Amino acid sequence: MYFSIVANGRPPTVVETAAAFELDMLEMEESYRRLHDAHALVLHPDSVEVWMANPFCFAPTPHRVTAGGLGWTGTCAWDALGIPAALHTDGEVDSDCACCGEQVRLRVENGELVEGADLLVHILVPARRWWDDIGFT
Amino acid sequence: MVFLRSEEHLTRWLDANGWEPGATITAAKMNELARVWWWTRLDPGWRPRAPQESQAILDSLGLSGEFWQL
């Protein structure tokens, strides 16, 4: 899954994965659902399309990331900064202040946040409940 | 989990939405957490972490207290 995401910039569909492993589609759908249930990825509600393979997100959010020469979307502030970390590379995050909507930019170089370090990140949901509604978290 | 420009903006945002405050950290601290949390995500042998392993990461960065208990 992640090899394909990094290579293609998007997650493989069930059809593509089933073909690659020469497996039955229904069997592969079950595999996707098991990965979702194990919190290894997040599927869109009532579908087997990948919504999040954290830290990567495949639906629009305010958190746009440039890293490894490609553009990505971060699920949240944490995941946006997680993309350069996962790719082991420098990166830039362009996002918005949740209050006023003004653009904010963060830049990671050699693992350090060299721009935007004094911005704040707010986490509304206590850790124990992060997976209750991961979309809201 | 959102970015905010200042404490003032945080207070305004919470008030406007009628939300109780959760936890606030600097983006620098979040970057430290993101780096440790996601560094191994693309390793071919990656497996979901046990809760106590994830808790150890939070604790190691001083993210302790009831809010950060998994």
N, CA and C atoms of all chains as a GROMACS GRO file, in nm:
protein
  621
    1MET      N    1   0.082  -0.121   0.000
    1MET     CA    2   0.000   0.000   0.000
    1MET      C    3   0.087   0.127   0.000
    2TYR      N    4   0.176   0.136   0.100
    2TYR     CA    5   0.256   0.258   0.112
    2TYR      C    6   0.360   0.269   0.000
    3PHE      N    7   0.411   0.155  -0.044
    3PHE     CA    8   0.506   0.157  -0.157
    3PHE      C    9   0.436   0.220  -0.278
    4SER      N   10   0.312   0.178  -0.300
    4SER     CA   11   0.235   0.228  -0.413
    4SER      C   12   0.202   0.377  -0.396
    5ILE      N   13   0.169   0.417  -0.273
    5ILE     CA   14   0.138   0.558  -0.248
    5ILE      C   15   0.259   0.646  -0.280
    6VAL      N   16   0.375   0.605  -0.232
    6VAL     CA   17   0.495   0.686  -0.256
    6VAL      C   18   0.531   0.687  -0.404
    7ALA      N   19   0.511   0.573  -0.471
    7ALA     CA   20   0.548   0.564  -0.613
    7ALA      C   21   0.449   0.642  -0.701
    8ASN      N   22   0.321   0.638  -0.666
    8ASN     CA   23   0.218   0.693  -0.756
    8ASN      C   24   0.147   0.817  -0.702
    9GLY      N   25   0.171   0.850  -0.577
    9GLY     CA   26   0.105   0.967  -0.519
    9GLY      C   27  -0.039   0.941  -0.481
   10ARG      N   28  -0.083   0.819  -0.488
   10ARG     CA   29  -0.221   0.784  -0.450
   10ARG      C   30  -0.225   0.638  -0.409
   11PRO      N   31  -0.328   0.602  -0.332
   11PRO     CA   32  -0.336   0.461  -0.290
   11PRO      C   33  -0.388   0.374  -0.403
   12PRO      N   34  -0.350   0.247  -0.404
   12PRO     CA   35  -0.404   0.158  -0.507
   12PRO      C   36  -0.550   0.124  -0.478
   13THR      N   37  -0.627   0.110  -0.583
   13THR     CA   38  -0.766   0.066  -0.565
   13THR      C   39  -0.768  -0.083  -0.533
   14VAL      N   40  -0.883  -0.129  -0.489
   14VAL     CA   41  -0.900  -0.272  -0.463
   14VAL      C   42  -0.875  -0.351  -0.592
   15VAL      N   43  -0.924  -0.299  -0.702
   15VAL     CA   44  -0.907  -0.368  -0.831
   15VAL      C   45  -0.759  -0.383  -0.864
   16GLU      N   46  -0.684  -0.275  -0.847
   16GLU     CA   47  -0.541  -0.279  -0.878
   16GLU      C   48  -0.467  -0.376  -0.786
   17THR      N   49  -0.501  -0.372  -0.656
   17THR     CA   50  -0.431  -0.459  -0.561
   17THR      C   51  -0.467  -0.606  -0.586
   18ALA      N   52  -0.593  -0.631  -0.613
   18ALA     CA   53  -0.636  -0.770  -0.641
   18ALA      C   54  -0.561  -0.822  -0.764
   19ALA      N   55  -0.549  -0.739  -0.865
   19ALA     CA   56  -0.479  -0.781  -0.987
   19ALA      C   57  -0.331  -0.806  -0.957
   20ALA      N   58  -0.270  -0.718  -0.878
   20ALA     CA   59  -0.127  -0.732  -0.849
   20ALA      C   60  -0.097  -0.861  -0.774
   21PHE      N   61  -0.189  -0.899  -0.683
   21PHE     CA   62  -0.167  -1.021  -0.603
   21PHE      C   63  -0.239  -1.142  -0.661
   22GLU      N   64  -0.304  -1.122  -0.775
   22GLU     CA   65  -0.382  -1.229  -0.840
   22GLU      C   66  -0.480  -1.292  -0.742
   23LEU      N   67  -0.554  -1.203  -0.675
   23LEU     CA   68  -0.654  -1.248  -0.578
   23LEU      C   69  -0.792  -1.203  -0.621
   24ASP      N   70  -0.890  -1.267  -0.564
   24ASP     CA   71  -1.029  -1.234  -0.589
   24ASP      C   72  -1.061  -1.095  -0.531
   25MET      N   73  -1.143  -1.018  -0.603
   25MET     CA   74  -1.178  -0.883  -0.559
   25MET      C   75  -1.242  -0.880  -0.420
   26LEU      N   76  -1.335  -0.973  -0.397
   26LEU     CA   77  -1.405  -0.974  -0.267
   26LEU      C   78  -1.309  -1.004  -0.153
   27GLU      N   79  -1.215  -1.092  -0.182
   27GLU     CA   80  -1.112  -1.125  -0.083
   27GLU      C   81  -1.028  -1.000  -0.051
   28MET      N   82  -0.995  -0.927  -0.157
   28MET     CA   83  -0.914  -0.806  -0.138
   28MET      C   84  -0.994  -0.698  -0.065
   29GLU      N   85  -1.123  -0.688  -0.094
   29GLU     CA   86  -1.206  -0.592  -0.019
   29GLU      C   87  -1.203  -0.624   0.130
   30GLU      N   88  -1.209  -0.750   0.161
   30GLU     CA   89  -1.203  -0.792   0.302
   30GLU      C   90  -1.068  -0.753   0.363
   31SER      N   91  -0.961  -0.766   0.284
   31SER     CA   92  -0.828  -0.728   0.334
   31SER      C   93  -0.825  -0.578   0.365
   32TYR      N   94  -0.880  -0.498   0.275
   32TYR     CA   95  -0.885  -0.353   0.299
   32TYR      C   96  -0.963  -0.325   0.428
   33ARG      N   97  -1.075  -0.395   0.445
   33ARG     CA   98  -1.156  -0.371   0.565
   33ARG      C   99  -1.082  -0.412   0.692
   34ARG      N  100  -1.004  -0.520   0.683
   34ARG     CA  101  -0.926  -0.564   0.800
   34ARG      C  102  -0.820  -0.459   0.834
   35LEU      N  103  -0.757  -0.401   0.732
   35LEU     CA  104  -0.658  -0.295   0.757
   35LEU      C  105  -0.724  -0.174   0.822
   36HIS      N  106  -0.845  -0.143   0.776
   36HIS     CA  107  -0.922  -0.032   0.836
   36HIS      C  108  -0.952  -0.063   0.983
   37ASP      N  109  -1.000  -0.183   1.010
   37ASP     CA  110  -1.035  -0.221   1.147
   37ASP      C  111  -0.913  -0.220   1.240
   38ALA      N  112  -0.795  -0.247   1.181
   38ALA     CA  113  -0.671  -0.248   1.260
   38ALA      C  114  -0.609  -0.109   1.271
   39HIS      N  115  -0.679  -0.008   1.215
   39HIS     CA  116  -0.630   0.131   1.216
   39HIS      C  117  -0.499   0.145   1.139
   40ALA      N  118  -0.476   0.057   1.042
   40ALA     CA  119  -0.357   0.069   0.957
   40ALA      C  120  -0.385   0.165   0.841
   41LEU      N  121  -0.511   0.185   0.809
   41LEU     CA  122  -0.556   0.287   0.714
   41LEU      C  123  -0.702   0.317   0.744
   42VAL      N  124  -0.756   0.418   0.677
   42VAL     CA  125  -0.895   0.457   0.701
   42VAL      C  126  -0.966   0.460   0.566
   43LEU      N  127  -1.077   0.388   0.557
   43LEU     CA  128  -1.156   0.386   0.435
   43LEU      C  129  -1.265   0.493   0.442
   44HIS      N  130  -1.306   0.542   0.324
   44HIS     CA  131  -1.422   0.630   0.321
   44HIS      C  132  -1.542   0.552   0.375
   45PRO      N  133  -1.634   0.621   0.442
   45PRO     CA  134  -1.751   0.551   0.494
   45PRO      C  135  -1.825   0.476   0.383
   46ASP      N  136  -1.866   0.356   0.412
   46ASP     CA  137  -1.944   0.272   0.320
   46ASP      C  138  -1.874   0.248   0.186
   47SER      N  139  -1.743   0.242   0.188
   47SER     CA  140  -1.672   0.214   0.063
   47SER      C  141  -1.540   0.145   0.096
   48VAL      N  142  -1.471   0.099  -0.007
   48VAL     CA  143  -1.338   0.042   0.016
   48VAL      C  144  -1.231   0.132  -0.049
   49GLU      N  145  -1.267   0.259  -0.067
   49GLU     CA  146  -1.169   0.356  -0.115
   49GLU      C  147  -1.091   0.410   0.003
   50VAL      N  148  -0.960   0.424  -0.014
   50VAL     CA  149  -0.876   0.471   0.096
   50VAL      C  150  -0.892   0.622   0.112
   51TRP      N  151  -0.930   0.661   0.233
   51TRP     CA  152  -0.944   0.802   0.269
   51TRP      C  153  -0.811   0.853   0.326
   52MET      N  154  -0.758   0.776   0.421
   52MET     CA  155  -0.631   0.813   0.483
   52MET      C  156  -0.544   0.689   0.493
   53ALA      N  157  -0.419   0.705   0.458
   53ALA     CA  158  -0.316   0.609   0.496
   53ALA      C  159  -0.218   0.698   0.571
   54ASN      N  160  -0.247   0.721   0.694
   54ASN     CA  161  -0.177   0.824   0.772
   54ASN      C  162  -0.026   0.805   0.764
   55PRO      N  163   0.046   0.913   0.747
   55PRO     CA  164   0.003   1.052   0.756
   55PRO      C  165  -0.057   1.109   0.626
   56PHE      N  166  -0.066   1.029   0.522
   56PHE     CA  167  -0.117   1.079   0.393
   56PHE      C  168  -0.270   1.078   0.391
   57CYS      N  169  -0.328   1.180   0.332
   57CYS     CA  170  -0.474   1.187   0.320
   57CYS      C  171  -0.510   1.202   0.172
   58PHE      N  172  -0.621   1.141   0.134
   58PHE     CA  173  -0.661   1.143  -0.008
   58PHE      C  174  -0.797   1.208  -0.026
   59ALA      N  175  -0.823   1.307   0.057
   59ALA     CA  176  -0.939   1.395   0.043
   59ALA      C  177  -0.890   1.535   0.079
   60PRO      N  178  -0.957   1.639   0.031
   60PRO     CA  179  -0.907   1.774   0.059
   60PRO      C  180  -0.907   1.807   0.208
   61THR      N  181  -0.801   1.871   0.252
   61THR     CA  182  -0.792   1.928   0.388
   61THR      C  183  -0.720   2.062   0.373
   62PRO      N  184  -0.712   2.141   0.479
   62PRO     CA  185  -0.636   2.267   0.466
   62PRO      C  186  -0.485   2.247   0.465
   63HIS      N  187  -0.437   2.123   0.483
   63HIS     CA  188  -0.294   2.102   0.507
   63HIS      C  189  -0.225   2.046   0.383
   64ARG      N  190  -0.162   2.135   0.308
   64ARG     CA  191  -0.096   2.096   0.184
   64ARG      C  192   0.055   2.085   0.209
   65VAL      N  193   0.111   1.977   0.163
   65VAL     CA  194   0.250   1.946   0.196
   65VAL      C  195   0.328   1.926   0.066
   66THR      N  196   0.448   1.983   0.064
   66THR     CA  197   0.541   1.954  -0.046
   66THR      C  198   0.661   1.882   0.016
   67ALA      N  199   0.687   1.763  -0.031
   67ALA     CA  200   0.800   1.686   0.025
   67ALA      C  201   0.840   1.580  -0.076
   68GLY      N  202   0.969   1.559  -0.087
   68GLY     CA  203   1.018   1.458  -0.180
   68GLY      C  204   0.983   1.492  -0.324
   69GLY      N  205   0.969   1.621  -0.353
   69GLY     CA  206   0.941   1.663  -0.490
   69GLY      C  207   0.797   1.646  -0.533
   70LEU      N  208   0.709   1.609  -0.440
   70LEU     CA  209   0.568   1.588  -0.475
   70LEU      C  210   0.478   1.667  -0.380
   71GLY      N  211   0.356   1.691  -0.425
   71GLY     CA  212   0.256   1.755  -0.339
   71GLY      C  213   0.171   1.648  -0.271
   72TRP      N  214   0.143   1.669  -0.142
   72TRP     CA  215   0.066   1.574  -0.064
   72TRP      C  216  -0.039   1.650   0.016
   73THR      N  217  -0.129   1.575   0.077
   73THR     CA  218  -0.226   1.634   0.170
   73THR      C  219  -0.211   1.564   0.304
   74GLY      N  220  -0.203   1.645   0.408
   74GLY     CA  221  -0.197   1.588   0.544
   74GLY      C  222  -0.336   1.586   0.604
   75THR      N  223  -0.366   1.480   0.677
   75THR     CA  224  -0.497   1.469   0.740
   75THR      C  225  -0.521   1.583   0.838
   76CYS      N  226  -0.418   1.617   0.914
   76CYS     CA  227  -0.429   1.717   1.020
   76CYS      C  228  -0.291   1.779   1.038
   77ALA      N  229  -0.279   1.867   1.137
   77ALA     CA  230  -0.150   1.934   1.162
   77ALA      C  231  -0.041   1.830   1.191
   78TRP      N  232  -0.075   1.732   1.270
   78TRP     CA  233   0.022   1.627   1.308
   78TRP      C  234   0.068   1.551   1.184
   79ASP      N  235  -0.028   1.507   1.105
   79ASP     CA  236   0.007   1.427   0.987
   79ASP      C  237   0.080   1.511   0.882
   80ALA      N  238   0.042   1.639   0.871
   80ALA     CA  239   0.111   1.724   0.772
   80ALA      C  240   0.261   1.726   0.801
   81LEU      N  241   0.294   1.741   0.930
   81LEU     CA  242   0.436   1.740   0.967
   81LEU      C  243   0.493   1.597   0.962
   82GLY      N  244   0.406   1.499   0.964
   82GLY     CA  245   0.449   1.360   0.958
   82GLY      C  246   0.492   1.317   0.819
   83ILE      N  247   0.445   1.388   0.717
   83ILE     CA  248   0.479   1.345   0.580
   83ILE      C  249   0.629   1.361   0.551
   84PRO      N  250   0.691   1.478   0.576
   84PRO     CA  251   0.837   1.484   0.557
   84PRO      C  252   0.909   1.383   0.646
   85ALA      N  253   0.856   1.358   0.766
   85ALA     CA  254   0.919   1.261   0.856
   85ALA      C  255   0.912   1.121   0.796
   86ALA      N  256   0.796   1.082   0.747
   86ALA     CA  257   0.780   0.948   0.691
   86ALA      C  258   0.867   0.930   0.566
   87LEU      N  259   0.880   1.038   0.489
   87LEU     CA  260   0.959   1.032   0.365
   87LEU      C  261   1.108   1.055   0.390
   88HIS      N  262   1.144   1.088   0.514
   88HIS     CA  263   1.283   1.115   0.552
   88HIS      C  264   1.342   1.224   0.463
   89THR      N  265   1.268   1.333   0.453
   89THR     CA  266   1.313   1.441   0.366
   89THR      C  267   1.269   1.575   0.424
   90ASP      N  268   1.322   1.682   0.366
   90ASP     CA  269   1.275   1.815   0.403
   90ASP      C  270   1.135   1.836   0.344
   91GLY      N  271   1.066   1.936   0.394
   91GLY     CA  272   0.933   1.960   0.339
   91GLY      C  273   0.875   2.093   0.383
   92GLU      N  274   0.769   2.131   0.314
   92GLU     CA  275   0.698   2.254   0.349
   92GLU      C  276   0.551   2.221   0.368
   93VAL      N  277   0.491   2.284   0.468
   93VAL     CA  278   0.348   2.270   0.492
   93VAL      C  279   0.285   2.407   0.473
   94ASP      N  280   0.186   2.414   0.386
   94ASP     CA  281   0.106   2.535   0.371
   94ASP      C  282  -0.032   2.503   0.424
   95SER      N  283  -0.073   2.581   0.522
   95SER     CA  284  -0.201   2.555   0.585
   95SER      C  285  -0.265   2.688   0.621
   96ASP      N  286  -0.371   2.682   0.701
   96ASP     CA  287  -0.442   2.803   0.741
   96ASP      C  288  -0.451   2.808   0.894
   97CYS      N  289  -0.455   2.930   0.946
   97CYS     CA  290  -0.491   2.946   1.087
   97CYS      C  291  -0.640   2.909   1.098
   98ALA      N  292  -0.672   2.816   1.187
   98ALA     CA  293  -0.812   2.769   1.198
   98ALA      C  294  -0.905   2.881   1.240
   99CYS      N  295  -0.852   2.985   1.305
   99CYS     CA  296  -0.936   3.096   1.351
   99CYS      C  297  -0.962   3.196   1.241
  100CYS      N  298  -0.855   3.252   1.183
  100CYS     CA  299  -0.874   3.366   1.092
  100CYS      C  300  -0.859   3.327   0.945
  101GLY      N  301  -0.811   3.207   0.919
  101GLY     CA  302  -0.798   3.161   0.780
  101GLY      C  303  -0.673   3.211   0.711
  102GLU      N  304  -0.594   3.291   0.781
  102GLU     CA  305  -0.471   3.342   0.716
  102GLU      C  306  -0.375   3.226   0.689
  103GLN      N  307  -0.307   3.234   0.576
  103GLN     CA  308  -0.216   3.125   0.540
  103GLN      C  309  -0.098   3.118   0.637
  104VAL      N  310  -0.061   3.000   0.674
  104VAL     CA  311   0.059   2.980   0.755
  104VAL      C  312   0.151   2.884   0.680
  105ARG      N  313   0.279   2.904   0.697
  105ARG     CA  314   0.376   2.816   0.631
  105ARG      C  315   0.473   2.761   0.734
  106LEU      N  316   0.499   2.634   0.722
  106LEU     CA  317   0.599   2.570   0.808
  106LEU      C  318   0.700   2.503   0.717
  107ARG      N  319   0.826   2.508   0.760
  107ARG     CA  320   0.930   2.446   0.676
  107ARG      C  321   1.019   2.358   0.764
  108VAL      N  322   1.035   2.234   0.720
  108VAL     CA  323   1.117   2.137   0.792
  108VAL      C  324   1.247   2.117   0.714
  109GLU      N  325   1.359   2.136   0.783
  109GLU     CA  326   1.490   2.110   0.722
  109GLU      C  327   1.572   2.023   0.816
  110ASN      N  328   1.621   1.914   0.765
  110ASN     CA  329   1.700   1.821   0.847
  110ASN      C  330   1.628   1.786   0.976
  111GLY      N  331   1.498   1.771   0.968
  111GLY     CA  332   1.420   1.730   1.084
  111GLY      C  333   1.376   1.843   1.174
  112GLU      N  334   1.435   1.962   1.156
  112GLU     CA  335   1.402   2.076   1.242
  112GLU      C  336   1.300   2.166   1.175
  113LEU      N  337   1.212   2.223   1.255
  113LEU     CA  338   1.116   2.318   1.201
  113LEU      C  339   1.182   2.456   1.196
  114VAL      N  340   1.222   2.499   1.078
  114VAL     CA  341   1.298   2.624   1.066
  114VAL      C  342   1.207   2.742   1.031
  115GLU      N  343   1.083   2.715   1.003
  115GLU     CA  344   0.985   2.822   0.981
  115GLU      C  345   0.853   2.777   1.041
  116GLY      N  346   0.788   2.864   1.114
  116GLY     CA  347   0.657   2.832   1.172
  116GLY      C  348   0.665   2.762   1.306
  117ALA      N  349   0.784   2.760   1.366
  117ALA     CA  350   0.802   2.683   1.490
  117ALA      C  351   0.717   2.738   1.605
  118ASP      N  352   0.687   2.868   1.601
  118ASP     CA  353   0.612   2.925   1.714
  118ASP      C  354   0.461   2.926   1.691
  119LEU      N  355   0.416   2.871   1.579
  119LEU     CA  356   0.271   2.852   1.563
  119LEU      C  357   0.223   2.755   1.670
  120LEU      N  358   0.094   2.756   1.695
  120LEU     CA  359   0.037   2.663   1.792
  120LEU      C  360  -0.037   2.552   1.720
  121VAL      N  361  -0.040   2.436   1.783
  121VAL     CA  362  -0.124   2.326   1.736
  121VAL      C  363  -0.221   2.294   1.849
  122HIS      N  364  -0.348   2.288   1.815
  122HIS     CA  365  -0.446   2.252   1.918
  122HIS      C  366  -0.507   2.116   1.886
  123ILE      N  367  -0.515   2.035   1.990
  123ILE     CA  368  -0.573   1.900   1.981
  123ILE      C  369  -0.698   1.902   2.068
  124LEU      N  370  -0.814   1.887   2.005
  124LEU     CA  371  -0.939   1.897   2.080
  124LEU      C  372  -0.972   1.769   2.155
  125VAL      N  373  -0.943   1.656   2.092
  125VAL     CA  374  -0.993   1.527   2.142
  125VAL      C  375  -0.886   1.457   2.225
  126PRO      N  376  -0.918   1.414   2.346
  126PRO     CA  377  -0.819   1.342   2.427
  126PRO      C  378  -0.772   1.214   2.359
  127ALA      N  379  -0.648   1.177   2.387
  127ALA     CA  380  -0.584   1.064   2.317
  127ALA      C  381  -0.668   0.938   2.321
  128ARG      N  382  -0.731   0.911   2.431
  128ARG     CA  383  -0.808   0.786   2.444
  128ARG      C  384  -0.922   0.778   2.342
  129ARG      N  385  -0.966   0.894   2.292
  129ARG     CA  386  -1.082   0.895   2.202
  129ARG      C  387  -1.046   0.929   2.058
  130TRP      N  388  -0.916   0.928   2.025
  130TRP     CA  389  -0.875   0.968   1.890
  130TRP      C  390  -0.942   0.886   1.782
  131TRP      N  391  -0.960   0.756   1.807
  131TRP     CA  392  -1.014   0.670   1.701
  131TRP      C  393  -1.166   0.660   1.705
  132ASP      N  394  -1.232   0.729   1.800
  132ASP     CA  395  -1.379   0.724   1.805
  132ASP      C  396  -1.438   0.784   1.678
  133ASP      N  397  -1.379   0.895   1.633
  133ASP     CA  398  -1.421   0.960   1.509
  133ASP      C  399  -1.295   1.023   1.450
  134ILE      N  400  -1.219   0.941   1.378
  134ILE     CA  401  -1.085   0.984   1.334
  134ILE      C  402  -1.095   1.102   1.237
  135GLY      N  403  -1.204   1.113   1.164
  135GLY     CA  404  -1.221   1.227   1.074
  135GLY      C  405  -1.227   1.358   1.151
  136PHE      N  406  -1.296   1.359   1.262
  136PHE     CA  407  -1.304   1.481   1.345
  136PHE      C  408  -1.174   1.504   1.420
  137THR      N  409  -1.116   1.396   1.473
  137THR     CA  410  -0.990   1.409   1.547
  137THR      C  411  -0.886   1.479   1.461
  138MET      N  412  -0.689   1.843   1.458
  138MET     CA  413  -0.562   1.899   1.503
  138MET      C  414  -0.523   2.008   1.405
  139VAL      N  415  -0.529   2.131   1.453
  139VAL     CA  416  -0.519   2.246   1.363
  139VAL      C  417  -0.406   2.339   1.406
  140PHE      N  418  -0.364   2.422   1.310
  140PHE     CA  419  -0.266   2.526   1.339
  140PHE      C  420  -0.340   2.656   1.376
  141LEU      N  421  -0.282   2.729   1.469
  141LEU     CA  422  -0.335   2.860   1.506
  141LEU      C  423  -0.218   2.956   1.523
  142ARG      N  424  -0.245   3.084   1.494
  142ARG     CA  425  -0.136   3.181   1.494
  142ARG      C  426  -0.094   3.226   1.633
  143SER      N  427  -0.186   3.220   1.730
  143SER     CA  428  -0.154   3.272   1.863
  143SER      C  429  -0.255   3.220   1.964
  144GLU      N  430  -0.226   3.244   2.092
  144GLU     CA  431  -0.319   3.208   2.200
  144GLU      C  432  -0.452   3.282   2.182
  145GLU      N  433  -0.442   3.408   2.138
  145GLU     CA  434  -0.563   3.487   2.117
  145GLU      C  435  -0.652   3.423   2.009
  146HIS      N  436  -0.590   3.378   1.903
  146HIS     CA  437  -0.666   3.313   1.795
  146HIS      C  438  -0.725   3.180   1.844
  147LEU      N  439  -0.650   3.112   1.928
  147LEU     CA  440  -0.699   2.985   1.984
  147LEU      C  441  -0.826   3.009   2.066
  148THR      N  442  -0.820   3.108   2.153
  148THR     CA  443  -0.936   3.138   2.239
  148THR      C  444  -1.056   3.176   2.155
  149ARG      N  445  -1.032   3.261   2.054
  149ARG     CA  446  -1.142   3.305   1.968
  149ARG      C  447  -1.205   3.187   1.893
  150TRP      N  448  -1.117   3.098   1.844
  150TRP     CA  449  -1.164   2.981   1.767
  150TRP      C  450  -1.247   2.888   1.855
  151LEU      N  451  -1.199   2.863   1.977
  151LEU     CA  452  -1.274   2.776   2.068
  151LEU      C  453  -1.409   2.840   2.102
  152ASP      N  454  -1.407   2.970   2.133
  152ASP     CA  455  -1.532   3.039   2.170
  152ASP      C  456  -1.632   3.037   2.054
  153ALA      N  457  -1.581   3.063   1.933
  153ALA     CA  458  -1.670   3.071   1.816
  153ALA      C  459  -1.738   2.937   1.790
  154ASN      N  460  -1.670   2.827   1.824
  154ASN     CA  461  -1.726   2.695   1.798
  154ASN      C  462  -1.792   2.632   1.921
  155GLY      N  463  -1.780   2.700   2.035
  155GLY     CA  464  -1.838   2.647   2.158
  155GLY      C  465  -1.770   2.521   2.207
  156TRP      N  466  -1.638   2.511   2.181
  156TRP     CA  467  -1.564   2.390   2.220
  156TRP      C  468  -1.485   2.414   2.348
  157GLU      N  469  -1.476   2.310   2.428
  157GLU     CA  470  -1.389   2.312   2.545
  157GLU      C  471  -1.245   2.296   2.497
  158PRO      N  472  -1.149   2.363   2.564
  158PRO     CA  473  -1.010   2.346   2.522
  158PRO      C  474  -0.962   2.202   2.543
  159GLY      N  475  -0.876   2.157   2.450
  159GLY     CA  476  -0.812   2.027   2.466
  159GLY      C  477  -0.669   2.050   2.512
  160ALA      N  478  -0.573   2.022   2.425
  160ALA     CA  479  -0.432   2.044   2.458
  160ALA      C  480  -0.369   2.130   2.349
  161THR      N  481  -0.280   2.219   2.391
  161THR     CA  482  -0.211   2.306   2.296
  161THR      C  483  -0.061   2.284   2.308
  162ILE      N  484   0.005   2.266   2.196
  162ILE     CA  485   0.151   2.255   2.195
  162ILE      C  486   0.204   2.343   2.081
  163THR      N  487   0.331   2.374   2.084
  163THR     CA  488   0.388   2.452   1.974
  163THR      C  489   0.404   2.361   1.852
  164ALA      N  490   0.411   2.426   1.735
  164ALA     CA  491   0.436   2.349   1.613
  164ALA      C  492   0.571   2.279   1.621
  165ALA      N  493   0.667   2.342   1.691
  165ALA     CA  494   0.799   2.278   1.707
  165ALA      C  495   0.786   2.146   1.782
  166LYS      N  496   0.705   2.146   1.889
  166LYS     CA  497   0.684   2.021   1.964
  166LYS      C  498   0.609   1.919   1.878
  167MET      N  499   0.511   1.968   1.802
  167MET     CA  500   0.438   1.875   1.715
  167MET      C  501   0.529   1.815   1.610
  168ASN      N  502   0.625   1.894   1.562
  168ASN     CA  503   0.721   1.840   1.465
  168ASN      C  504   0.807   1.730   1.528
  169GLU      N  505   0.846   1.752   1.653
  169GLU     CA  506   0.922   1.647   1.724
  169GLU      C  507   0.840   1.519   1.733
  170LEU      N  508   0.714   1.536   1.771
  170LEU     CA  509   0.626   1.420   1.784
  170LEU      C  510   0.606   1.351   1.649
  171ALA      N  511   0.579   1.431   1.546
  171ALA     CA  512   0.555   1.375   1.412
  171ALA      C  513   0.677   1.297   1.364
  172ARG      N  514   0.794   1.351   1.395
  172ARG     CA  515   0.917   1.286   1.348
  172ARG      C  516   0.934   1.148   1.410
  173VAL      N  517   0.911   1.140   1.539
  173VAL     CA  518   0.927   1.010   1.606
  173VAL      C  519   0.812   0.917   1.566
  174TRP      N  520   0.691   0.970   1.561
  174TRP     CA  521   0.572   0.888   1.539
  174TRP      C  522   0.569   0.825   1.400
  175TRP      N  523   0.608   0.906   1.298
  175TRP     CA  524   0.591   0.861   1.159
  175TRP      C  525   0.718   0.814   1.092
  176TRP      N  526   0.833   0.826   1.160
  176TRP     CA  527   0.962   0.799   1.097
  176TRP      C  528   0.970   0.660   1.034
  177THR      N  529   0.908   0.561   1.098
  177THR     CA  530   0.920   0.422   1.051
  177THR      C  531   0.800   0.377   0.966
  178ARG      N  532   0.709   0.472   0.935
  178ARG     CA  533   0.582   0.430   0.873
  178ARG      C  534   0.601   0.362   0.738
  179LEU      N  535   0.705   0.399   0.664
  179LEU     CA  536   0.724   0.340   0.531
  179LEU      C  537   0.819   0.220   0.534
  180ASP      N  538   0.864   0.180   0.652
  180ASP     CA  539   0.950   0.061   0.660
  180ASP      C  540   0.870  -0.060   0.613
  181PRO      N  541   0.929  -0.145   0.531
  181PRO     CA  542   0.856  -0.263   0.481
  181PRO      C  543   0.803  -0.352   0.594
  182GLY      N  544   0.874  -0.356   0.706
  182GLY     CA  545   0.832  -0.442   0.817
  182GLY      C  546   0.743  -0.374   0.918
  183TRP      N  547   0.688  -0.257   0.883
  183TRP     CA  548   0.606  -0.181   0.980
  183TRP      C  549   0.486  -0.262   1.027
  184ARG      N  550   0.459  -0.256   1.156
  184ARG     CA  551   0.339  -0.316   1.215
  184ARG      C  552   0.276  -0.212   1.306
  185PRO      N  553   0.143  -0.214   1.323
  185PRO     CA  554   0.083  -0.119   1.418
  185PRO      C  555   0.150  -0.132   1.555
  186ARG      N  556   0.175  -0.017   1.617
  186ARG     CA  557   0.240  -0.018   1.748
  186ARG      C  558   0.144  -0.066   1.857
  187ALA      N  559   0.199  -0.130   1.956
  187ALA     CA  560   0.119  -0.162   2.074
  187ALA      C  561   0.090  -0.030   2.147
  188PRO      N  562  -0.026  -0.020   2.214
  188PRO     CA  563  -0.059   0.106   2.283
  188PRO      C  564   0.051   0.152   2.378
  189GLN      N  565   0.116   0.057   2.446
  189GLN     CA  566   0.220   0.100   2.542
  189GLN      C  567   0.342   0.159   2.470
  190GLU      N  568   0.367   0.114   2.345
  190GLU     CA  569   0.477   0.174   2.268
  190GLU      C  570   0.442   0.317   2.228
  191SER      N  571   0.318   0.338   2.186
  191SER     CA  572   0.275   0.473   2.150
  191SER      C  573   0.276   0.563   2.273
  192GLN      N  574   0.231   0.508   2.385
  192GLN     CA  575   0.232   0.587   2.509
  192GLN      C  576   0.373   0.627   2.547
  193ALA      N  577   0.468   0.536   2.526
  193ALA     CA  578   0.608   0.565   2.561
  193ALA      C  579   0.661   0.682   2.477
  194ILE      N  580   0.617   0.690   2.351
  194ILE     CA  581   0.661   0.803   2.267
  194ILE      C  582   0.606   0.934   2.323
  195LEU      N  583   0.477   0.935   2.355
  195LEU     CA  584   0.417   1.057   2.410
  195LEU      C  585   0.488   1.096   2.540
  196ASP      N  586   0.509   0.998   2.627
  196ASP     CA  587   0.574   1.027   2.756
  196ASP      C  588   0.715   1.083   2.735
  197SER      N  589   0.787   1.026   2.637
  197SER     CA  590   0.927   1.067   2.616
  197SER      C  591   0.936   1.212   2.572
  198LEU      N  592   0.827   1.265   2.517
  198LEU     CA  593   0.826   1.405   2.473
  198LEU      C  594   0.759   1.496   2.575
  199GLY      N  595   0.732   1.441   2.692
  199GLY     CA  596   0.671   1.521   2.799
  199GLY      C  597   0.522   1.543   2.779
  200LEU      N  598   0.461   1.465   2.690
  200LEU     CA  599   0.316   1.478   2.667
  200LEU      C  600   0.248   1.380   2.762
  201SER      N  601   0.231   1.424   2.883
  201SER     CA  602   0.179   1.336   2.987
  201SER      C  603   0.054   1.399   3.048
  202GLY      N  604  -0.007   1.328   3.141
  202GLY     CA  605  -0.132   1.375   3.201
  202GLY      C  606  -0.249   1.303   3.136
  203GLU      N  607  -0.366   1.323   3.195
  203GLU     CA  608  -0.485   1.250   3.155
  203GLU      C  609  -0.515   1.267   3.005
  204PHE      N  610  -0.498   1.388   2.951
  204PHE     CA  611  -0.533   1.415   2.811
  204PHE      C  612  -0.456   1.324   2.716
  205TRP      N  613  -0.332   1.294   2.750
  205TRP     CA  614  -0.245   1.219   2.659
  205TRP      C  615  -0.242   1.069   2.686
  206GLN      N  616  -0.331   1.023   2.774
  206GLN     CA  617  -0.336   0.880   2.804
  206GLN      C  618  -0.416   0.807   2.697
  207LEU      N  619  -0.351   0.713   2.630
  207LEU     CA  620  -0.420   0.636   2.525
  207LEU      C  621  -0.514   0.532   2.585
   0.00000   0.00000   0.00000
